[in-house]
């Protein structure tokens, strides 16, 4: 009888990401981590005369017209980034292939971004949430702190309840405790009871918020395999369905499309950027694609 597969330790998770993801990310981003971690918010510092190779988008046209000499604005970015991870560890994050569930993607993403930030002297913290706030990892900036963060996430077990997870308490908790403007990653599959959208919008007004949406492609498509038992990942409720029924599959596809459209509207209304992460996606490539979109957005805002 074979022994059950043991979960990797925080040290092994971090080593794997350092060797197989972080090095690739360094090469793909070519050191331009501002594309990933900086939004469009910059603090005005000073004015000076325009010089060759200056970015024309930074020309202050009012001052230029008044002095009849081109002047550009100089901006000062905060040297230190304070980042928080709001982590949805509800039962639905356990969906996906046994070796690569949504929860696995969550752990890898948090470990990777925390490592990127802390090795540049920035501070990171986390809030672990199931159907309530389970634990808070305070801000820290060392490699050992990242290992502690991973350990606490792995130790947080989903709560088994009969109710659908509600993200509103997590977002309201963040509104109460996050005093300093921060970079906030909300890592969730956003399978939640309704009503969290206003809290997300308010949080995005106060902080630079990124919604990291976890998903598995099998959640979006129902194959024709005959009679199967489906189980609600959140409540555990089971129901027998006939997947060979074309009308049933069409109705399922319609419900998924409606949910996708509702989520898209909620994110747009809240003013947050979205980083979709699939259980079948290459993590480094997903992060780079997001960085490029974020960079283009910053350029567009500054134009």
N, C-alpha and C positions, 0 to 999 in steps of 0.2 A: 504493500500500500504506500503510495507516494505521499510525501509531506505537502501540505498546502503551501502555495507560493507566498513568500513573505514580502510585505510591502517594502520598497526601498527606503533606506534611511535618509534623513535630510542631507547628510554629507554626500551620499551617493547621488542624490538628485542634483545637488549643486555642482558636483564634479562633472556629471553628465552634461548639464547645461553649459558649463564653462568650456568644455571640450568640443561639444557638437553643435551648440547654438550660438553662444556668445562670440566665439571666434569668427563664425560666418557673419554674424551681425556687424561686428567691427569692420569687416571688409566691405559688406554691402552698403553700410551707411557712411563709410569712409570718415568716421569721426564726427559726422554732422548730427550729434545727438540733440541739438537744439530743435531740429525738425520734429523730434519725437516728444520732447519734454516741454517745449515752449509753445504757448499759444500766441495769440495776436496781441496780448497785453504787454506793452513796454512803457517804462517811465521816462518822460521827457527830461533830458539833462541839460542841454545847452544848444546854442547856435554857433555856427562858424561858416566862413566863406566856402563856397563850393570849390572842390578840387577835382582834378582829373580822376576818373574811375569811381567817383562817388555815385551812389545809387540815386538816380533822378527822382525816384518816388519819395525821397526824403527832403526834397526842396521845399522850403517854406515860401510859398508864392506871395503871401502878404508882405513879409519882410523884404523879399527880393524886389517887389514893386516899389516899396517905400524907399529903399536904399539904392535902387538901380544897380544892384550887384547880387548875383546868385548866392543865396544862403541855404544851408541844409541844417535840418534838425539832427541832433545827436541824442541817442537814447541810452538809458542805463537799465540793464536787466538785473534783477535780483541775482546775487551770486549763489545763494543757497536755495535749493528747491526743497520744500516740505511736501511730501507725498503721503497720501493715505489710500489704503486698499479697503473698500467696503465689500466684504466677501459673503455671497449667498451660498451657504453650505446646506441648503435644504435637500430633501430626498431626490428631487428631480435631477440634481447635478450628478447623480450616480448612473444616469442613463448613458449608454454607449457601449462599445466593445469592452470586454472584461479588462483588457490591458490598457485601454485608452478612453476612459469615460470622460464626461465633461468635467468631472472633479479633477481628473488627472491633468487636463488642459489648464484648469484654474491654478493648480499648484505650480505647474511649469511656468505659466505666465507670470504669476506673482514672484516666484523665485528669480526669474530672469530680469524683470524690470527692477526689482529691489536690488539685485546685484549691480545692474547698470548704474543705478542712482547712487548707491552707497560707495562704490569704488571711486566716485568723484566727490565724496565728502558730503553728499546730500543725506537728509534724514527721511526715514520711512517708518510708517506705523500701519496697523491693520485693525479692523473690527470684524470679528467672526460672528456670523449670524445664521441661525437655523430658523426657528419660528420666533426667536427672541435673540437679543445680544448675548452671546455665550462668553466671550472674552475679548479683551482689547489688548493688543500688543503696542506698547508705547513707542514713541519715536526713538530711533537709533540709527547709527551710521556705519557700523562695523560688519565684517563678514560673519562674526559670531551672532550678531543681531539678526542677520538674514536667516541663519540656521535656526535661531529661536523662533522666528516668524513662521518658517516652514513647519517646525515641530508643532507649534500651536494650531496651525491649520489642519495638519494630519490628525491631531488629537480631537478635533471638533467633529463629533458624530451627528448626523442628521437626526432631527426629532421626528418620531413617527406619530403623526396625528391624523385625525379624520378631516381636517380642514386644509384648504389650499393655502400655501405660504403667502404671507402678506409682506411686501417689501416696504410698505409705508413706515413701520416702526424703525427700520434700519435707517432710512433716509432722515426721519425726524430726529433720531439719535445723533446723526452726523451734524444736523443743523444746530443742535444744542451744544455739542462738545468741540466742534472744529472752529476755533476762534480766529486763527490766522489764515489768511488766504492761502490755499493749498492746491496742489494738483491731486485730484481725487479720481481714482479708478473704481468704478462700480462693476464688479465682476459677478455676473449672474446670467442665468438663462431667461430671466424676466418672465418666468411662468409664475404668475402672482395674481392674487385677488386684485380687482380694480381699485383705483383711488390713490395710487402712489405718484401719479404724474405731477400734481401741483407741488409736492415736496421736492421732486427732482428738479422742477423748474426753479424753485427758490434756491436750491442748493447750487444750481448752475449760475445763478446771479451772483453768488458769493464766492464761488471757487471755479477753477478751471476743471471741468468735469468731463471724463471720458467714460462712456458706457461700453464695457467690454462684454459683448453678448456671446455666451456659449451656446452652441447648438450641435446636434448630430443630424446628418442628412436623413437618417431613418425616421426622424420625427416628422419629416415633411412629405413622406411618400409611403403609401400603404400598398405593399405588393399583393398580387393575386395568389394566395396560398391556401385558400379554402377556409375552413373553420379554425379560428385561433382564439385563445384567451388573451385579452388585453388588460394590462394592469396599470392603474393610475400611479405614476411614480411618486406623487405627493401624498395621496391618501391611502394607497394600497388597494383600493376598490377594483374588483375584477369584473369583466363582462365578456361574454362569448359573442363573437361577431363573425359574419360570413364575408370574408374578403373577396370571394369570387363574385359577389353582388356588385355589378358595375355602378349602380345608383348609389350604393353605400360608399364606394371609393370616390365617386364624384362629390358626394356630400362632404366626405372627409377632406378632400382637396380644397373645397370651397371654404370650409372652416379654417383651414391652415392659411389660405390666402387672406381671409378676413383678419386673422390674428396678425399676420405679417404687416398688413396695411395699417392696422391699429398701432402696432409698435412703432412703425416708421413715423406716423403722425405724432405720437407721443414724444419721440426723440426730437423731431423737428420743432415741435411746440415748446419743448423744454430748453432748446438751444444747446444741446450737448452733441459732442462728436461721438461717433459709434465705431468701435473696432469689433467686427464679427470674428469669432474664433470657432472653427469647426474641429470636431474630433479627428477629422481626416486631413486637416490642413497642416502644412509646414509652418511651424511657429515663427521661425526667423523671417520667412517670406511674408507672412501676415503682418508682422510688426513693421517691416520695411515698407510695405504698401501703405500702411496707415501713416507712417512718417512722411511719405511723399505726398499723400493727400493733405496732411496737416500743414506741410510746408507750402503747398499751393494755396491753401486757404489763407495762410498768413500773408503771403505775397499779395493775394487779391484784396485783403482787408487793408493792406498798407498802400495799395495803388491809388 
